[in-house]
Amino acid sequence: MTMSANLNLTAEDRAELFGGFDPDAHAAEAEQRWGGTEAWEDARRRSSSYTKEDWRRFIAEGAEITTRLSDALRSGAPADGDLAMDLAEEHRAHISRWCYECTYEIHRGLGEMYVSDPRFTSSLDATTPGLAAYLRTAITANAQRHHA
């Protein structure tokens, strides 16, 4: 889910923070998929007050989690092991802290989207080949662990 509908940033700030990614280019699709849901409204409400520094912290925290997931994958840590599940929980908590309350059910849906939508898969796998599937498995195992 994107939070792009309410970015209060200049074009220069957007380019600095998001590089070649244009959040607004995906806003209509995101609203079509999730518009009207509680999570969508929560994300829009939260993001509307974010400063450039907030966005910088959000992006940095997400990148740090992705780096640690990549490191776990490259080290051979199993996707359904404690390390990967703990990182998946950090991923879920990051979304809940910054975007919307990311339940385990929602998180599983995101994991599925990471492997079913080639845009997400290629973005994650550009970091480390196989990362999208690894994260999806870790998310699923983490959700099962918390519902066991």
C-alpha positions in Angstrom: 0.0 0.0 0.0 1.4 3.4 -0.9 1.1 6.6 1.1 1.6 8.9 -1.8 -1.7 10.6 -2.0 -0.8 13.3 0.6 2.9 14.0 0.1 3.6 17.5 1.2 7.0 17.8 -0.6 8.5 19.8 -3.3 9.4 18.2 -6.6 13.1 18.5 -5.5 12.4 16.8 -2.2 10.5 14.0 -3.9 13.4 13.4 -6.3 15.9 13.5 -3.4 13.9 11.1 -1.3 12.4 8.7 -3.9 15.0 8.9 -6.7 13.4 7.7 -10.0 10.3 6.3 -8.2 7.2 8.6 -8.5 4.7 7.7 -5.7 2.0 9.7 -7.5 2.3 7.5 -10.6 0.9 4.6 -8.5 -1.5 6.5 -6.3 -4.6 5.9 -8.5 -3.9 2.1 -8.6 -3.4 2.0 -4.9 -6.6 3.9 -4.2 -8.5 1.6 -6.6 -7.1 -1.5 -4.7 -7.3 -0.2 -1.1 -9.3 3.1 -1.2 -12.0 3.2 1.4 -10.4 0.7 3.8 -9.4 1.6 7.3 -5.7 1.0 6.4 -5.9 3.3 3.4 -7.5 6.1 5.4 -5.0 5.6 8.3 -2.1 5.8 5.8 -3.4 9.0 4.2 -4.0 10.6 7.5 -0.6 9.8 8.9 1.4 10.6 5.7 -0.3 14.0 5.3 1.6 15.3 8.3 5.0 13.8 7.4 7.9 16.2 7.0 10.9 15.7 4.7 12.8 14.4 7.7 10.0 12.0 8.6 10.1 10.6 5.1 13.9 10.3 5.3 13.6 8.3 8.5 10.8 6.1 7.1 12.9 5.3 4.0 16.1 4.7 6.0 14.4 2.4 8.5 12.8 0.4 5.6 16.1 0.1 3.8 17.9 -1.1 7.0 15.3 -3.9 7.4 15.7 -4.8 3.7 19.5 -4.9 4.1 19.3 -7.2 7.1 16.8 -9.5 5.3 19.3 -9.6 2.3 22.1 -10.4 4.7 20.0 -13.2 6.3 19.2 -14.7 2.9 22.8 -14.5 1.7 24.0 -16.1 4.9 21.8 -19.1 4.3 19.5 -18.5 7.2 16.2 -20.3 6.6 13.3 -18.1 5.6 11.1 -19.9 8.2 13.8 -19.7 10.9 13.9 -17.3 13.9 16.2 -14.7 12.3 14.1 -14.3 9.2 10.8 -14.4 11.2 12.2 -11.7 13.6 13.1 -9.5 10.6 9.6 -10.1 9.1 8.2 -9.0 12.4 10.3 -5.8 12.3 9.0 -5.3 8.7 5.4 -5.6 10.0 6.1 -3.3 12.9 7.7 -0.7 10.6 4.6 -0.6 8.5 2.4 -0.3 11.6 4.5 2.5 13.0 4.6 4.6 9.8 1.7 3.6 7.6 -1.3 1.8 9.1 -2.0 -1.0 11.5 -0.5 -3.9 9.7 -2.2 -7.0 11.0 -0.7 -10.4 10.4 -3.4 -11.0 7.8 -2.6 -7.8 5.9 1.1 -8.6 6.2 0.5 -12.0 4.6 -1.3 -10.3 1.8 1.7 -8.0 1.3 4.0 -11.0 1.2 1.9 -12.6 -1.5 1.9 -9.3 -3.5 5.7 -9.2 -3.3 5.9 -12.4 -5.3 2.7 -12.1 -7.5 3.3 -8.5 -8.7 6.4 -8.4 -10.9 7.0 -4.8 -10.0 7.5 -5.7 -6.3 9.4 -8.8 -7.1 11.9 -7.1 -9.3 12.4 -4.3 -6.9 13.1 -6.6 -4.0 15.1 -9.1 -6.0 17.2 -6.2 -7.4 18.6 -5.9 -3.9 19.2 -9.7 -3.6 18.0 -12.3 -6.0 15.2 -14.3 -4.4 14.5 -11.7 -1.7 10.8 -11.4 -2.5 10.1 -15.1 -2.1 12.3 -15.2 1.0 10.4 -12.3 2.6 7.1 -13.8 1.7 8.1 -17.1 3.4 9.4 -15.3 6.5 6.2 -13.2 6.7 4.0 -16.4 6.5 6.1 -18.2 9.1 6.0 -15.2 11.4 2.3 -14.9 11.1 1.9 -18.6 11.9 4.2 -18.3 14.8 2.1 -15.5 16.3 -1.2 -17.3 15.7 0.0 -20.7 17.0 
